Amino acid sequence: HASLLIGDVIYFFGGRDGKSYYNSLHQLDLEQLIWRNAQPRHTSHAPMKKIGCGMVSFGQDKLVLFAGYGIPSPRVHPGSVFIPNKRFTDGRGWCNELHVFHTKTGTMSYQPTTGTPPPCRSFSLTNISTTKAIMFGGVAADLTLLK
């Protein structure tokens, strides 16, 4: 899973229970200690069911999800890459898709990018300011440990 604090709310995305991968989004209001389902209103732009993805905030109203490892969405978004893990037959693998969840509207959108994105991987992503993040380590699609 990935988790992130924005204001007094912690957001949790994805995860795995040992046999299934998830792309669910939940939030915990820390002032009221109330859990809420924060699933996006429109699922046509849903990220794949995954673990090992990065999630950072952009301002106070956006969550940015990037990459990860899991089961692909029915369609791979333009500009995204999915690399299957050939050691398994269930279709799981690595992606480099990028999505933005808008906390005020409850919508998720796929964000096409330009330039050369980092390779598909599972990893850690951490905010260092409200406009910058650091990607650290992880596992590449060829099972190389990244530093």
Secondary structure, DSSP 8 states (H G I E B T S, - for coil): -EEEEETTEEEEEEEE-SS-EEEEEEEEETTTTEEEE---S--TT---EEES-EEEE-TTSEEEEEEEEEE--SS--TT--EEE-TT-SS--EEEEEEEEEETTTTEEEE----S----SEEEEEEESSSS-EEEEEEEETT--EE-
